[in-house]
Amino acid sequence: MMEEKDLHALVHKLQLRLSQRKLLEKLQAQIHKDFQRSGIGEFELRSSDPARWNEEIRHMLKQLSENELQHLLYLIDIPELIIRETSAHENRLFYLSNAILHRELLKVFYQIQYK
């Protein structure tokens, strides 16, 4: 399972390079792009507080069918291992939301690092 501290470390690392507002903008743009590509439609993080992002994504994931969720996870490139490990877990959406956030933040990190 992906640990929360890994996510916080990544957010912190990005915040050293970007303002909070810029990080939120880039993350929102990346999430928006991937959710659009999956056909789910409009979704944006509303909070500027990273501690609330998981909750926002989790709320949206609850509204998806299992097929939509699987398609989204595939497009975002969530490792199969995480999907399998969380499939029967009672906090499945929490872990999947964390995995989505982690992956999207990594994409933002790589965009900044290698542009």
Order of alpha helices (4+ residues) and beta strands (2+ residues): alpha-alpha-alpha-alpha-alpha-alpha
